[in-house]
Amino acid sequence: MKYKVIAFIVLANIVYSCASKSSVPTAVAKKEDVSLTPMTSELVEGKSLYENNCARCHQLYSPQDFNAQDWKPIVNRMQKKANLSDIDGQKIYKYLTMK
């Protein structure tokens, strides 16, 4: 009898785990949510340049850590240190400011 109860509990747990679950959205995405912004190939390249070049020397900042005015001198200064072209610097800036 004990084994039947345990088997029933295990079987019920398996059936419950495999049952389809309906997803209910819990939050509405805001317009400024970066993850919802479609990334063009230039932004993807800027992100790649940022991650591959800037992370060699220091920890990366989130694009939201600074505004566009703050990023401009940072990118200009670091572009020179990383020996990046002006075009690569612009791609990184566009990625960081999503422009």
C-alpha positions, 0 to 999 in steps of 0.5 A, spaced: 500 500 500 505 504 501 508 503 494 502 505 491 501 511 494 508 513 493 507 511 485 501 515 485 504 521 488 510 520 483 506 519 477 501 525 479 508 530 479 510 527 473 503 529 469 503 536 473 510 537 471 509 536 463 502 539 463 502 545 459 502 552 462 499 558 460 504 564 460 501 571 463 505 577 462 507 580 468 510 587 466 509 591 460 515 593 456 517 600 456 519 604 450 526 605 453 528 598 454 534 597 450 533 589 449 527 591 445 530 595 440 532 592 434 539 592 432 542 594 425 548 590 423 552 597 425 549 596 432 551 589 432 558 591 429 559 596 434 557 592 440 562 587 438 567 592 437 566 594 444 566 588 447 572 585 444 576 591 444 574 595 451 574 589 455 581 587 454 583 593 459 577 594 463 570 592 466 565 594 461 560 599 463 553 598 461 550 603 455 545 606 460 551 608 465 552 614 461 548 619 457 550 620 450 554 627 452 558 623 457 559 617 452 562 622 447 569 624 450 569 617 453 569 614 447 574 619 443 579 618 449 579 610 449 579 610 441 586 613 441 588 608 447 585 602 443 588 604 436 581 604 433 579 608 427 574 613 427 569 609 423 570 603 429 569 609 434 563 611 431 560 604 431 561 603 438 558 610 440 552 609 436 552 602 440 553 605 446 547 611 445 543 606 440 543 612 435 
